Amino acid sequence: MIDLTNKKILLVRNDNIGDLICTTPAIEALRKKYPNNQIDIVVNSYNYIAIDKNPFINKIYCYTKPKHKNSTINKIRAGLGKLKILIQIIKEKYDVVIVFRSDYSKSAQLFSDITNAKYKVGVKNPKGKDNFNIHISVDNSKHEVEFCFDCLKEFGVKYDKEKTFFYVKDEYIQKYKKYILFHISSRRDANKYDPDKFKIIIENLETENILITAEPNDFENAKKISEQTKAIFIQTASLKELAGLIKNVKLFITLDGGAMHIAPALGVKTIAISGDTNMDKWYPWGYKNLVVKDKSKIANRIWPKNIIDIINKTIKESLWKKLVY
């Protein structure tokens, strides 16, 4: 085991919101192992919300990717902002850099390249050389949370039932404790589900307390479902508002996306309707048994009855536990 006591540690997770949420159990475990170390992290402006107010991090370096900006001037500003962070990282003289990316990323490796860290952890570059001296193998049958712990194995960090973490301000929390919530949006075609099928599901559930949310491009679909069923559509203006809504419901049903990882991090039981996503690697942490998937790997081919059955069963089990305990 490599002892990191009193060493400066830099973590890198500059991809998506769900990916960063899946990294939070490993961050907590790292802090438990090394309570007095300086532990900092590099993220981007897109996924920053997933690390905001995380109690196990000392400093967050947040940059905007130039490709996320439209105008030339804004791309230049983003590039200068990133350069400023790179200079700050060089000055800190980190002893360890850990890149939490389960696929090789040249952009993530850059933050390791600029340091003189003794230990540089990351996934091997399949197309050539990289500067990592501790390579992490990737097993896509393991969850991303488990991969992140593999990144820390050499430093004596072990999983001890740490949960994923996501912070929601009290001002965003909406109180719908007796409700179940559907989120009907997904970016990928294979993970989308027909609104008419959602209507069938909602009309056949053994509960009247149903909410619907959606991303802006699905607002009209959500409104139509609400108008034709017993469900209530709540239009959220941001991911923070969506998280505030999720926080207090008793059950969350969602298509694949960032919200699928937010709910478990808020302690909310989550049913995931999946298409071609590798759910061995990306299931809602703690709720692998609540993934609904078709052999075709197309979400829209899942029979509504399959989803109805698992929702009704989950609601009944929750009620039974309350009665017993």
Protein Blocks (a to p, Z undefined) as FASTA:
>chain_A
ZZfehiacddddfbbfklmmmmmmmmmmmmmmmmmbccdddddfklmmmmgopakbfbdc
ddddfklpfblmlmmmmmmmmmmmmmmmmmnopabdcdddfbdcfklmmmmmmpccfbdc
ddddfkbccfbfbdcdddfkbcfklmmmmmmmmnopacehiacdddddfklpccdfkbcc
ddfbdfblklgccfklmmmmmmmccbfbdcddddfklmmmmmmmmmmmmbdcdddfbfkl
mmmmmmmmmbdcddedfklmmmmmnopacddddfkbcfklmgcehilmlcccdfklpakl
pcfklmmmmmmmmmmmmmmmmmmZZ
